[in-house]
Amino acid sequence: MDVLLPPAGLPATRPREPWSAEPAAAQRQRWTQTLVAARAAPGARRHLRRGLWLLGGVLLLLAGLGAQSLYTAHLAQRLAQAQADVQALDLRLQDLRAQASTRDDVETLRSEIDHSLDGAQARVAAVESGSVAPLVSRVAQSVALIQARYVLIDPASGRPLRLAMAGGKPRRGADGEQQFTLGGKGPVYMFRSTGTAFVVDAAGTLITNRHVALPWEQGDAAKAMAEFGVRPMALELRGFLPDTTEPFTATVVGVSTSYDLALLRGSGAALQVKPLPMATLGPAPGDAVLVLGYPTGLNALLARADRSFVRGLREQEGMNDQKAADALAQARLIQPLVSRGIVAQVSDAVVVHDAQTTFGGSGGPVINLRGEVLAVNRAMLAGFGGANMGVPVRVASQLLQAEGEARRQADPSH
């Protein structure tokens, strides 16, 4: 497999000018909205996590049960009722994710979810498999939240791309898309990336998705690069590991030219955790899997935090993504979410599974119940609820080998 190293000439350090991508008032307004939402629904989000675990467990149970005793009329009836309850619960949780509920709505839904969960758990307790908590606790220590910020620079003049303004507001075209310029005094266009990565060797190498490591290859940034000839400049690329209070810095050391995979090299805490082992055998349809990651990024972490903590952040001046992540780390509140499912399909290019996740969970490990990495989670199948795709571990191993060989050739003494 080819390894494409970071583009030549791409600065890896923060420029001296203290650019701000958006006015302070806009930052405060955006963070006030985020923190209010997090404060209003922490309990519901915690139940969301419980619901996803329960849904994954029941689906695994229904797919794998083949023993003759499970075909008795009594147990079949119990399982059918449990499945119906969990499906109804999942619909309620989806509604919660899709709507900006008021506080009263959230409290009402929380009560209903509590009732549904209690009933479903009681019905499946007798046939539920053993706890995976010890495994999750061990694996989670190597799963990092990735946070990045970039600007786009004109290579000829060194000027940053800015938002085009009209009447004090960002100017948009007839199609509603944001307009940019290399002149003027509008805010510098800054784009952010949040995702998941996991440590795979003692050198602090982490695996993630290419679209997490190189976010400028899609969306507004890609269009601006094509139109203005600008190039990305990293202001910040860092990661947070559970139970650590400080972030580690990271650099992109390799990306796949064929798959949604990238390699980061971390420092500090990334060098101190136990790497996750790669599975030597791929999964088969019906195998149980766990997916760890940071779906929705900071939003889910804030929703799981204590209300007084969220209130404190809300009252701080100049709150933004970076300061919120720092505060969460200091409070040791950065922990990956875990969902459970089964493998639905396997090919040379993809592993399809039904463990629930969403944006922000990209780059997380898909592991078996021995803690071995089977795939790197990368995308959801639109229009097919509960189906997610991962890049097989075989491909990730090849990328690691290729990057290691390139590193040895560049530094024979290594």
Kinemage of the C-alpha trace (Angstrom):
@kinemage 1
@onewidth
@group {chain A} dominant
@subgroup {mainchain}
@vectorlist {calphas} color= white
{ca met a 1} P 0.000 0.000 0.000
{ca asp a 2} L 1.235 3.494 -0.813
{ca val a 3} L 1.861 5.979 1.960
{ca leu a 4} L 1.283 9.608 1.123
{ca leu a 5} L 3.251 11.792 3.511
{ca pro a 6} L 1.975 15.278 4.469
{ca pro a 7} L 2.131 17.743 1.532
{ca ala a 8} L 5.547 19.305 1.090
{ca gly a 9} L 5.826 22.823 2.459
{ca leu a 10} L 2.810 22.489 4.729
{ca pro a 11} L 3.643 24.513 7.874
{ca ala a 12} L 3.130 22.536 11.043
{ca thr a 13} L 3.347 25.413 13.515
{ca arg a 14} L 0.996 28.165 14.536
{ca pro a 15} L 1.561 31.483 12.693
{ca arg a 16} L 2.563 34.477 14.779
{ca glu a 17} L -0.559 36.480 14.024
{ca pro a 18} L -3.276 35.620 16.600
{ca trp a 19} L -5.998 34.996 14.053
{ca ser a 20} L -9.578 34.550 15.163
{ca ala a 21} L -11.926 32.642 12.880
{ca glu a 22} L -15.035 34.312 14.248
{ca pro a 23} L -15.886 37.433 16.246
{ca ala a 24} L -15.865 37.097 20.017
{ca ala a 25} L -19.581 37.803 20.212
{ca ala a 26} L -20.305 34.998 17.761
{ca gln a 27} L -18.107 32.609 19.738
{ca arg a 28} L -19.906 33.465 22.974
{ca gln a 29} L -23.313 33.018 21.366
{ca arg a 30} L -22.360 29.641 19.844
{ca trp a 31} L -20.948 28.353 23.120
{ca thr a 32} L -23.870 29.628 25.149
{ca gln a 33} L -26.191 27.601 22.905
{ca thr a 34} L -23.985 24.510 23.213
{ca leu a 35} L -23.700 24.704 26.976
{ca val a 36} L -27.387 25.389 27.500
{ca ala a 37} L -28.224 22.279 25.484
{ca ala a 38} L -25.679 20.228 27.408
{ca arg a 39} L -26.985 21.496 30.728
{ca ala a 40} L -30.577 20.712 29.823
{ca ala a 41} L -30.095 17.114 28.777
{ca pro a 42} L -27.275 15.335 30.620
{ca gly a 43} L -29.557 12.686 32.066
{ca ala a 44} L -31.174 11.965 28.734
{ca arg a 45} L -27.771 11.620 27.093
{ca arg a 46} L -26.655 9.187 29.760
{ca his a 47} L -29.779 7.148 29.094
{ca leu a 48} L -28.977 7.374 25.386
{ca arg a 49} L -25.729 5.592 26.108
{ca arg a 50} L -27.520 2.952 28.180
{ca gly a 51} L -30.114 2.540 25.452
{ca leu a 52} L -27.484 2.019 22.761
{ca trp a 53} L -25.748 -0.606 24.909
{ca leu a 54} L -29.041 -2.362 25.488
{ca leu a 55} L -30.005 -2.208 21.829
{ca gly a 56} L -26.658 -3.669 20.777
{ca gly a 57} L -26.922 -6.431 23.367
{ca val a 58} L -30.421 -7.467 22.294
{ca leu a 59} L -29.526 -7.425 18.603
{ca leu a 60} L -26.479 -9.592 19.315
{ca leu a 61} L -28.635 -11.923 21.358
{ca leu a 62} L -31.274 -12.271 18.667
{ca ala a 63} L -28.667 -12.880 15.960
{ca gly a 64} L -26.634 -15.437 17.825
{ca leu a 65} L -29.124 -17.514 19.753
{ca gly a 66} L -29.421 -20.916 18.241
{ca ala a 67} L -29.740 -23.221 21.190
{ca gln a 68} L -32.801 -25.388 21.239
{ca ser a 69} L -33.919 -24.085 24.635
{ca leu a 70} L -34.400 -20.592 23.213
{ca tyr a 71} L -37.121 -21.835 20.949
{ca thr a 72} L -39.507 -22.540 23.747
{ca ala a 73} L -42.679 -20.536 23.529
{ca his a 74} L -42.135 -18.779 26.854
{ca leu a 75} L -38.624 -17.481 26.151
{ca ala a 76} L -39.422 -16.599 22.552
{ca gln a 77} L -42.270 -14.447 23.782
{ca arg a 78} L -39.959 -12.688 26.282
{ca leu a 79} L -37.353 -11.971 23.624
{ca ala a 80} L -39.921 -10.687 21.159
{ca gln a 81} L -41.304 -8.311 23.772
{ca ala a 82} L -37.796 -7.147 24.712
{ca gln a 83} L -36.964 -6.462 21.069
{ca ala a 84} L -40.165 -4.476 20.611
{ca asp a 85} L -39.433 -2.425 23.720
{ca val a 86} L -35.869 -1.690 22.647
{ca gln a 87} L -36.958 -0.720 19.142
{ca ala a 88} L -39.489 1.689 20.609
{ca leu a 89} L -36.823 3.064 22.921
{ca asp a 90} L -34.412 3.546 20.026
{ca leu a 91} L -37.028 5.569 18.157
{ca arg a 92} L -37.432 7.827 21.166
{ca leu a 93} L -33.666 8.272 21.441
{ca gln a 94} L -33.434 9.129 17.757
{ca asp a 95} L -36.100 11.765 18.255
{ca leu a 96} L -34.083 13.217 21.107
{ca arg a 97} L -30.956 13.439 18.984
{ca ala a 98} L -32.776 15.052 16.085
{ca gln a 99} L -34.722 17.691 18.013
{ca ala a 100} L -33.668 20.640 20.125
{ca ser a 101} L -35.988 19.795 22.991
{ca thr a 102} L -36.994 22.186 25.735
{ca arg a 103} L -36.081 21.385 29.327
{ca asp a 104} L -39.604 20.158 30.087
{ca asp a 105} L -39.537 17.931 27.009
{ca val a 106} L -36.229 16.425 28.078
{ca glu a 107} L -37.404 15.754 31.632
{ca thr a 108} L -40.549 14.047 30.356
{ca leu a 109} L -38.567 11.947 27.897
{ca arg a 110} L -36.045 11.064 30.577
{ca ser a 111} L -38.831 9.655 32.769
{ca glu a 112} L -40.257 7.641 29.893
{ca ile a 113} L -36.826 6.268 28.962
{ca asp a 114} L -36.198 5.239 32.587
{ca his a 115} L -39.440 3.281 32.594
{ca ser a 116} L -38.718 1.623 29.240
{ca leu a 117} L -35.177 0.692 30.195
{ca asp a 118} L -36.196 -0.844 33.512
{ca gly a 119} L -38.786 -3.059 31.844
{ca ala a 120} L -36.545 -4.150 28.983
{ca gln a 121} L -33.581 -4.876 31.231
{ca ala a 122} L -35.705 -7.058 33.492
{ca arg a 123} L -36.922 -9.125 30.540
{ca val a 124} L -33.504 -9.807 29.025
{ca ala a 125} L -31.438 -10.130 32.223
{ca ala a 126} L -31.762 -13.907 32.270
{ca val a 127} L -30.242 -14.363 28.837
{ca glu a 128} L -27.862 -11.400 28.584
{ca ser a 129} L -24.172 -12.198 28.163
{ca gly a 130} L -21.509 -11.381 30.736
{ca ser a 131} L -20.226 -7.885 31.429
{ca val a 132} L -17.578 -6.375 29.157
{ca ala a 133} L -16.823 -3.557 31.618
{ca pro a 134} L -13.262 -4.744 32.461
{ca leu a 135} L -12.420 -5.027 28.763
{ca val a 136} L -13.855 -1.600 27.988
{ca ser a 137} L -11.986 -0.009 30.897
{ca arg a 138} L -8.697 -1.396 29.614
{ca val a 139} L -9.178 -0.559 25.937
{ca ala a 140} L -10.582 2.936 26.574
{ca gln a 141} L -7.242 4.128 27.964
{ca ser a 142} L -5.755 3.996 24.455
{ca val a 143} L -8.622 5.761 22.630
{ca ala a 144} L -8.059 9.482 22.075
{ca leu a 145} L -10.266 12.446 21.288
{ca ile a 146} L -8.672 14.319 18.368
{ca gln a 147} L -9.110 18.073 17.997
{ca ala a 148} L -7.677 20.141 15.134
{ca arg a 149} L -7.851 23.684 13.752
{ca tyr a 150} L -6.673 24.843 10.343
{ca val a 151} L -6.576 27.986 8.221
{ca leu a 152} L -6.025 28.301 4.477
{ca ile a 153} L -3.021 30.333 3.277
{ca asp a 154} L -2.167 31.832 -0.121
{ca pro a 155} L 1.315 30.369 -0.802
{ca ala a 156} L 2.406 33.371 -2.887
{ca ser a 157} L 1.518 36.177 -0.472
{ca gly a 158} L 1.153 34.336 2.835
{ca arg a 159} L -2.255 35.950 3.341
{ca pro a 160} L -4.981 33.898 5.010
{ca leu a 161} L -8.345 33.240 3.388
{ca arg a 162} L -11.059 35.360 4.989
{ca leu a 163} L -14.831 35.410 5.096
{ca ala a 164} L -16.270 37.891 2.595
{ca met a 165} L -18.452 40.398 4.446
{ca ala a 166} L -21.389 42.582 3.437
{ca gly a 167} L -23.053 44.992 5.842
{ca gly a 168} L -21.141 43.521 8.768
{ca lys a 169} L -22.366 39.998 8.039
{ca pro a 170} L -20.801 37.067 6.150
{ca arg a 171} L -21.716 37.296 2.475
{ca arg a 172} L -23.349 34.316 0.818
{ca gly a 173} L -23.918 33.507 -2.824
{ca ala a 174} L -27.198 32.847 -4.596
{ca asp a 175} L -26.908 29.180 -3.617
{ca gly a 176} L -26.471 30.113 0.052
{ca glu a 177} L -22.821 29.080 0.199
{ca gln a 178} L -20.300 31.107 2.184
{ca gln a 179} L -18.189 33.521 0.112
{ca phe a 180} L -14.426 33.955 0.683
{ca thr a 181} L -11.740 36.488 -0.170
{ca leu a 182} L -7.989 36.967 0.193
{ca gly a 183} L -8.484 40.675 0.888
{ca gly a 184} L -10.633 42.719 3.209
{ca lys a 185} L -10.807 42.647 6.994
{ca gly a 186} L -13.331 39.898 7.577
{ca pro a 187} L -12.636 37.074 10.054
{ca val a 188} L -10.032 34.550 8.982
{ca tyr a 189} L -11.714 31.378 7.770
{ca met a 190} L -10.866 28.632 10.259
{ca phe a 191} L -12.199 25.115 10.111
{ca arg a 192} L -12.147 22.507 12.823
{ca ser a 193} L -11.965 18.746 12.906
{ca thr a 194} L -13.010 16.455 15.750
{ca gly a 195} L -12.666 12.700 15.682
{ca thr a 196} L -11.261 9.603 17.332
{ca ala a 197} L -7.896 7.846 17.130
{ca phe a 198} L -6.248 4.992 19.017
{ca val a 199} L -2.664 4.176 19.963
{ca val a 200} L -1.126 1.181 18.166
{ca asp a 201} L 2.570 1.134 19.087
{ca ala a 202} L 5.104 2.247 21.686
{ca ala a 203} L 6.286 5.098 19.449
{ca gly a 204} L 2.978 6.904 20.009
{ca thr a 205} L 1.530 6.103 16.587
{ca leu a 206} L -2.244 6.465 16.343
{ca ile a 207} L -4.635 5.282 13.649
{ca thr a 208} L -7.564 7.432 12.578
{ca asn a 209} L -9.512 8.265 9.412
{ca arg a 210} L -8.050 10.275 6.564
{ca his a 211} L -11.009 12.662 6.696
{ca val a 212} L -10.186 13.373 10.358
{ca ala a 213} L -6.485 14.017 9.684
{ca leu a 214} L -7.016 15.940 6.420
{ca pro a 215} L -10.394 17.657 6.833
{ca trp a 216} L -9.695 20.194 4.085
{ca glu a 217} L -10.263 17.538 1.434
{ca gln a 218} L -14.035 18.013 1.644
{ca gly a 219} L -16.668 20.703 2.158
{ca asp a 220} L -16.102 24.459 1.966
{ca ala a 221} L -12.349 24.103 2.469
{ca ala a 222} L -11.950 21.879 -0.597
{ca lys a 223} L -13.968 24.317 -2.726
{ca ala a 224} L -11.937 27.284 -1.488
{ca met a 225} L -8.661 25.505 -2.223
{ca ala a 226} L -9.780 24.837 -5.790
{ca glu a 227} L -10.993 28.416 -6.322
{ca phe a 228} L -8.198 30.419 -4.656
{ca gly a 229} L -5.234 28.037 -4.803
{ca val a 230} L -4.765 28.275 -1.040
{ca arg a 231} L -3.108 25.614 1.085
{ca pro a 232} L -3.910 24.359 4.610
{ca met a 233} L -1.898 25.431 7.632
{ca ala a 234} L -2.315 23.612 10.932
{ca leu a 235} L -2.860 25.881 13.900
{ca glu a 236} L -3.388 22.942 16.203
{ca leu a 237} L -3.541 19.155 16.083
{ca arg a 238} L -3.808 17.558 19.484
{ca gly a 239} L -5.348 14.649 21.325
{ca phe a 240} L -6.764 13.828 24.758
{ca leu a 241} L -6.598 10.411 26.398
{ca pro a 242} L -8.800 9.276 29.303
{ca asp a 243} L -7.546 9.993 32.820
{ca thr a 244} L -4.935 12.475 31.593
{ca thr a 245} L -5.177 16.177 32.354
{ca glu a 246} L -3.063 17.549 29.508
{ca pro a 247} L -3.362 17.090 25.723
{ca phe a 248} L -0.633 15.615 23.573
{ca thr a 249} L 0.470 17.189 20.312
{ca ala a 250} L 0.276 15.158 17.110
{ca thr a 251} L 1.470 15.288 13.536
{ca val a 252} L 0.232 13.506 10.418
{ca val a 253} L 2.901 11.008 9.389
{ca gly a 254} L 1.084 9.029 6.715
{ca val a 255} L -2.188 8.598 4.909
{ca ser a 256} L -3.589 5.878 2.694
{ca thr a 257} L -4.074 6.705 -0.954
{ca ser a 258} L -6.868 4.152 -1.310
{ca tyr a 259} L -8.700 3.954 2.021
{ca asp a 260} L -10.037 6.347 4.640
{ca leu a 261} L -7.048 5.820 6.924
{ca ala a 262} L -4.314 8.029 8.349
{ca leu a 263} L -1.486 7.742 10.864
{ca leu a 264} L -0.674 10.320 13.520
{ca arg a 265} L 2.392 10.463 15.740
{ca gly a 266} L 1.666 11.671 19.244
{ca ser a 267} L 3.915 12.831 22.053
{ca gly a 268} L 3.588 12.875 25.833
{ca ala a 269} L 0.630 10.822 27.022
{ca ala a 270} L 0.406 8.960 23.702
{ca leu a 271} L 3.761 7.351 24.501
{ca gln a 272} L 2.664 6.117 27.908
{ca val a 273} L -0.457 4.047 27.240
{ca lys a 274} L -0.635 0.416 26.219
{ca pro a 275} L -1.105 0.029 22.441
{ca leu a 276} L -4.157 -1.822 21.202
{ca pro a 277} L -3.327 -5.185 19.574
{ca met a 278} L -4.352 -5.906 16.004
{ca ala a 279} L -6.380 -9.044 15.373
{ca thr a 280} L -4.607 -11.646 13.275
{ca leu a 281} L -7.890 -13.043 11.975
{ca gly a 282} L -10.680 -10.955 10.524
{ca pro a 283} L -14.260 -11.058 11.805
{ca ala a 284} L -17.091 -13.167 10.443
{ca pro a 285} L -20.775 -12.260 10.087
{ca gly a 286} L -22.476 -12.696 13.457
{ca asp a 287} L -19.376 -11.910 15.530
{ca ala a 288} L -19.871 -9.562 18.471
{ca val a 289} L -18.016 -6.231 18.319
{ca leu a 290} L -17.536 -3.130 20.433
{ca val a 291} L -16.912 0.345 19.013
{ca leu a 292} L -15.214 3.019 21.107
{ca gly a 293} L -15.106 6.681 20.179
{ca tyr a 294} L -16.249 10.232 20.771
{ca pro a 295} L -19.467 10.593 18.754
{ca thr a 296} L -20.617 14.255 18.545
{ca gly a 297} L -17.267 15.301 20.015
{ca leu a 298} L -17.445 17.747 22.903
{ca asn a 299} L -21.246 17.856 22.868
{ca ala a 300} L -21.607 14.333 24.256
{ca leu a 301} L -18.861 14.895 26.835
{ca leu a 302} L -20.544 18.075 28.075
{ca ala a 303} L -23.938 16.369 28.187
{ca arg a 304} L -22.486 13.657 30.428
{ca ala a 305} L -20.843 16.178 32.770
{ca asp a 306} L -22.338 17.463 35.996
{ca arg a 307} L -24.663 20.421 35.574
{ca ser a 308} L -22.578 22.606 37.881
{ca phe a 309} L -19.533 21.951 35.687
{ca val a 310} L -21.423 22.978 32.557
{ca arg a 311} L -22.779 26.062 34.335
{ca gly a 312} L -19.227 27.043 35.282
{ca leu a 313} L -18.070 26.826 31.676
{ca arg a 314} L -21.010 28.883 30.558
{ca glu a 315} L -20.037 31.689 32.911
{ca gln a 316} L -16.428 31.879 31.711
{ca glu a 317} L -15.431 34.647 29.322
{ca gly a 318} L -14.106 33.681 25.907
{ca met a 319} L -15.206 30.045 26.102
{ca asn a 320} L -14.463 28.036 22.954
{ca asp a 321} L -13.800 24.472 21.810
{ca gln a 322} L -10.197 24.438 22.971
{ca lys a 323} L -10.900 25.829 26.453
{ca ala a 324} L -13.832 23.458 26.927
{ca ala a 325} L -11.693 20.444 26.015
{ca asp a 326} L -8.964 21.614 28.405
{ca ala a 327} L -11.510 21.974 31.211
{ca leu a 328} L -12.960 18.515 30.544
{ca ala a 329} L -9.474 17.017 30.644
{ca gln a 330} L -8.595 18.770 33.899
{ca ala a 331} L -11.774 17.352 35.423
{ca arg a 332} L -10.927 13.888 33.995
{ca leu a 333} L -14.212 13.834 32.109
{ca ile a 334} L -12.850 12.732 28.745
{ca gln a 335} L -13.905 9.117 28.292
{ca pro a 336} L -14.948 7.395 25.042
{ca leu a 337} L -18.468 6.132 24.548
{ca val a 338} L -18.918 2.439 23.843
{ca ser a 339} L -21.558 0.723 21.740
{ca arg a 340} L -22.048 -2.970 21.072
{ca gly a 341} L -23.233 -4.757 17.959
{ca ile a 342} L -22.659 -7.596 15.549
{ca val a 343} L -20.851 -7.913 12.246
{ca ala a 344} L -23.253 -8.008 9.315
{ca gln a 345} L -20.919 -8.279 6.321
{ca val a 346} L -17.185 -8.600 5.643
{ca ser a 347} L -15.183 -7.986 2.460
{ca asp a 348} L -11.588 -7.102 1.603
{ca ala a 349} L -12.486 -3.402 1.731
{ca val a 350} L -15.098 -3.048 4.456
{ca val a 351} L -16.524 -4.467 7.674
{ca val a 352} L -20.221 -3.636 8.123
{ca his a 353} L -21.559 -3.722 11.691
{ca asp a 354} L -24.545 -2.394 13.610
{ca ala a 355} L -22.860 -0.838 16.663
{ca gln a 356} L -24.317 2.659 16.944
{ca thr a 357} L -22.158 5.755 16.432
{ca thr a 358} L -22.187 9.087 14.597
{ca phe a 359} L -19.890 11.929 13.514
{ca gly a 360} L -16.972 12.358 15.901
{ca gly a 361} L -16.751 8.590 16.293
{ca ser a 362} L -14.846 8.349 13.013
{ca gly a 363} L -11.449 6.733 13.499
{ca gly a 364} L -12.448 4.703 16.550
{ca pro a 365} L -11.466 1.051 16.978
{ca val a 366} L -13.910 -1.754 16.232
{ca ile a 367} L -12.764 -4.528 18.575
{ca asn a 368} L -13.684 -8.119 19.358
{ca leu a 369} L -14.422 -9.340 22.873
{ca arg a 370} L -10.711 -10.084 23.389
{ca gly a 371} L -9.825 -6.405 22.898
{ca glu a 372} L -8.219 -6.914 19.472
{ca val a 373} L -8.808 -4.347 16.725
{ca leu a 374} L -10.859 -5.753 13.846
{ca ala a 375} L -11.461 -2.532 11.907
{ca val a 376} L -11.248 1.252 11.992
{ca asn a 377} L -14.703 2.809 12.128
{ca arg a 378} L -15.260 5.299 9.312
{ca ala a 379} L -18.848 5.948 8.191
{ca met a 380} L -22.551 5.352 8.613
{ca leu a 381} L -24.706 3.915 5.859
{ca ala a 382} L -27.194 6.685 5.087
{ca gly a 383} L -30.800 5.529 4.999
{ca phe a 384} L -30.029 2.231 6.701
{ca gly a 385} L -30.417 2.726 10.428
{ca gly a 386} L -27.802 1.165 12.673
{ca ala a 387} L -25.387 0.154 9.905
{ca asn a 388} L -21.811 1.426 10.068
{ca met a 389} L -18.690 0.663 8.090
{ca gly a 390} L -15.093 0.134 9.103
{ca val a 391} L -11.808 -0.333 7.250
{ca pro a 392} L -10.489 -3.882 7.899
{ca val a 393} L -7.527 -4.188 10.248
{ca arg a 394} L -5.533 -5.879 7.476
{ca val a 395} L -5.455 -2.574 5.578
{ca ala a 396} L -4.453 -0.630 8.688
{ca ser a 397} L -1.607 -3.066 9.361
{ca gln a 398} L -0.324 -2.618 5.821
{ca leu a 399} L -0.348 1.158 6.239
{ca leu a 400} L 1.614 0.860 9.488
{ca gln a 401} L 4.187 -1.381 7.841
{ca ala a 402} L 4.586 0.945 4.863
{ca glu a 403} L 5.006 4.016 7.080
{ca gly a 404} L 7.541 2.196 9.241
{ca glu a 405} L 9.563 1.214 6.180
{ca ala a 406} L 9.500 4.799 4.878
{ca arg a 407} L 10.700 6.022 8.275
{ca arg a 408} L 13.578 3.534 8.332
{ca gln a 409} L 14.675 4.554 4.844
{ca ala a 410} L 14.646 8.214 5.835
{ca asp a 411} L 16.606 7.484 9.031
{ca pro a 412} L 18.615 4.234 8.783
{ca ser a 413} L 19.815 4.660 12.365
{ca his a 414} L 16.228 4.498 13.682
